[in-house]
Amino acid sequence: MSKFYKILFISFILILLGCDKRSLVKVTAKDILDAVALEKGKRAVLINVWATW
């Protein structure tokens, strides 16, 4: 059982270290599409469909 707890502990530490500390900014679908339009012809942009719903 101790091996399980070691794996659980290491996983927990990695999850905590992997979390991003940045703040979220509220935007609308139009804001997202406008930002994508700025990149047109420069590089590929992947958009999550749910972000524009």
N, C-alpha and C positions, 0 to 999 in steps of 0.2 A: 504494500500500500504506500510506502514511502516514495517509491519511484513515481507513482501517480501524483503525489503532492508536489514533488520536485518539478514535474512537467507542468502542473497547474500553476505553480508559483512563477516559473520562467515565462509561461505564456502570459500571465497577468502583467508581469513587468514589461514584456515586449509590447503588449497592447497599450500600456500607459505611455511608453516612450514613443510609440507610433502615432499617438493622437496629435493632431494639428492644433496649435494654440491660437490660430488666427480667428478673427471675428467674422461673422457672416454678414453679408450686405444684402438687403432686400432689393430685388430687381423685378421688373415685369418681363413678360415674354418679348415685348417690343425692345426693351433694353438689350436683351440677349441677341436678338436678331440684328439689331443695329451694330453691336460689337462684332458679330460674325461678318456683316457686310464690309466692315473695315478691312477684314483679312482676305476679301475676295481677290483671287488671282495671285495672292502671295503664298499661302500655304493652306493645307487641308485643315478643316475644323470639324470636330466631332461634337454633335449636340445631342444631349439626352432628350428624347421626345417628351418626357414628362416635364422638362424645364420650360417648354413652350406651350403647354396645355392651358 
